[in-house]
Amino acid sequence: MIMNMTTLIDILGWIGAAALLVAYALVSAKRVEGDSTGYQLLNAVGSIFLMINTLHYGAYPSALLNLFWLGVAFYAVRKTIVRYLT
């Protein structure tokens, strides 16, 4: 069975939404720290997948929001890496 592109993009959108919700739930439950690399990478993956989905459907405000969310995640990961290396 061959999956069409729209179905794949829908699946990525659902995975992205789930990733962001899981990340938020983990921080809220104090299972991970908000500045942890794992949390930020989960946010980054979720943002990328949702950005793909929202761009496909022309939901540009949501795509822009996810671009900024991704930027915050990358900034936090970079900051952690620099702190670790120094």
Secondary structure, 3 states (H helix, E strand, C coil): CCCCHHHHHHHHHHHHHHHHHHHHHHHHCCCCCCCCHHHHHHHHHHHHHHHHHHHHCCCHHHHHHHHHHHHHHHHHHHHHHHHHHC
